[in-house]
Amino acid sequence: MPQIQPEAVLLDYDRRHVWHPYTSPTEPLPVYPVVAAHGVYLRLMDGRELIDGMSSWWCAIHGYNHPRLNTSLKEQAEKMAHVMFGGLTHEPAVSLARTLIDITPPNLQKVFFCDSGSVAVEVAMKMALQYQAALKLERRKHFLTIRGGYHGDTLGAMSVCDPVTGMHQLFSGALPVQFFAERPVSTNDEAWREDDIADFQTQLAGHHQEIAAVIMEPVVQGAGGMYFYAPEFLRRVRKLCDEYGVLLILDEIATGFGRTGRMFACEHAGVAPDIMCLGKALTGGYMSFAATLTTERVGEVIGRRDGVFMHGPTFMANPLACAVANASLDLLSEMDISTLIGGLASGLRRGLEPCRALPAVAEVRVLGAIGVVEMKKPVDVAALQREFVERGVWIRPFGRLVYIMPPYIITGAELDYLTSRMVEVIKTL
Ligand SMILES: *Cc1c(COP(=O)(O)O)cnc(C)c1O
């Protein structure tokens, strides 16, 4: 019989041998052992239950241990957990492709399934490079993006992350060099100022012959700083890309599947990309999985003269991942996203309002089911985390940001509990 390890033994081994995200190998921040999760609750090894404010980094939109998601996995596991996708296909993949094509902008007609968000971004970048190469525009080997973005941790994806928060100097010489425009200042269309597009326009006009695609997160920049920007910026970017024959990649990995109050954040601008990256909440937070979608045109150009698209992960279109993604999308289709997320947005606005008056707070902003309190100074992550856990909530700050994006199933009372603990802790700073 396996022996249940006491907490201290587990934590000690973890500390000495197991790497956690963005953590020192020698002086890691503390971690909390979790044994189970259900609904919006995480259960720690010592029996405490925490209300989850993070959706496990945007993923667990339906909460944890969801009966319908569990069933889809069990049923699929009994048919086949995995088969190679080279030379084979299966119903879970085809039906997922059909749903994704139905719910994304109508020009997106081709789906590439892959392993994780970062890989979906690599795939998108390679599609753009192969497209331009097939058009004999071989100088178009670079990308243009805006500052403050985050697109993943692999080398190509890192090259288009914000140069400062993405620590480009650490990898200088190893990363492809890309073009960066200033990020827009306007946070909504009412506040739109023409100045916001000027730098982007100058860069594209000056370098379009070297640019394969523009890549951006639509309306919300996530891990690069939790910035919200005016949809008008996206409309202008779309227009400029068309003018210069440059593709537009929208990275909806964090924003997709309802988080901003629309199924996809590009809908706020009424803009369709040439390539779209999906990930994170795609499987309702059950496992790593992602997809890159593109147009008939991009597919057709890449395929000219027997061209093949040069990517094919071992676990491409994994049936378990497809099955749980299908179940998650079924659940989403039963929701009225704008009403549901609108309700969460009001709850977040009301709940975080008291933070505005606090001396340590620089700004409070809410969009959809995302609530951000930006502090004037970077916070002590370990200390704040402990304060939150002691109050029964799971919130993981980074840098100057204390933010939440709870599972959509959170109740009004649970959300009030979460935001009031957040206010209580921030008050002490
Ligand atoms: C998280 C994220 C990624 C990377 O996804 P992984 O699954 O962590 O590789 C890429 N782009 C955006 C916008 C993200 O939020």
Ligand as a Chemical Component Dictionary entry (heavy atoms), coordinates in Angstrom:
data_LIG
# 
_chem_comp.id                   LIG 
_chem_comp.type                 NON-POLYMER 
_chem_comp.pdbx_formal_charge   0 
_chem_comp.three_letter_code    LIG 
# 
loop_
_chem_comp_atom.comp_id 
_chem_comp_atom.atom_id 
_chem_comp_atom.alt_atom_id 
_chem_comp_atom.type_symbol 
_chem_comp_atom.charge 
_chem_comp_atom.model_Cartn_x 
_chem_comp_atom.model_Cartn_y 
_chem_comp_atom.model_Cartn_z 
_chem_comp_atom.pdbx_ordinal 
LIG C1 C1 C 0 -0.409 31.523 -21.073 1  
LIG C2 C2 C 0 -0.276 32.199 -22.378 2  
LIG C3 C3 C 0 0.517  31.652 -23.407 3  
LIG C4 C4 C 0 1.338  30.411 -23.213 4  
LIG O1 O1 O 0 0.571  29.279 -22.955 5  
LIG P1 P1 P 0 1.254  27.989 -22.263 6  
LIG O2 O2 O 0 0.171  26.962 -22.309 7  
LIG O3 O3 O 0 1.637  28.413 -20.871 8  
LIG O4 O4 O 0 2.434  27.631 -23.080 9  
LIG C5 C5 C 0 0.554  32.331 -24.615 10 
LIG N1 N1 N 0 -0.135 33.467 -24.812 11 
LIG C6 C6 C 0 -0.914 34.016 -23.857 12 
LIG C7 C7 C 0 -1.688 35.255 -24.150 13 
LIG C8 C8 C 0 -1.002 33.413 -22.594 14 
LIG O5 O5 O 0 -1.747 33.973 -21.641 15 
# 
loop_
_chem_comp_bond.comp_id 
_chem_comp_bond.atom_id_1 
_chem_comp_bond.atom_id_2 
_chem_comp_bond.value_order 
_chem_comp_bond.pdbx_ordinal 
LIG C1 C2 SING 1  
LIG C2 C3 SING 2  
LIG C2 C8 DOUB 3  
LIG C3 C4 SING 4  
LIG C3 C5 DOUB 5  
LIG C4 O1 SING 6  
LIG O1 P1 SING 7  
LIG P1 O2 DOUB 8  
LIG P1 O3 SING 9  
LIG P1 O4 SING 10 
LIG C5 N1 SING 11 
LIG N1 C6 DOUB 12 
LIG C6 C7 SING 13 
LIG C6 C8 SING 14 
LIG C8 O5 SING 15 
# 
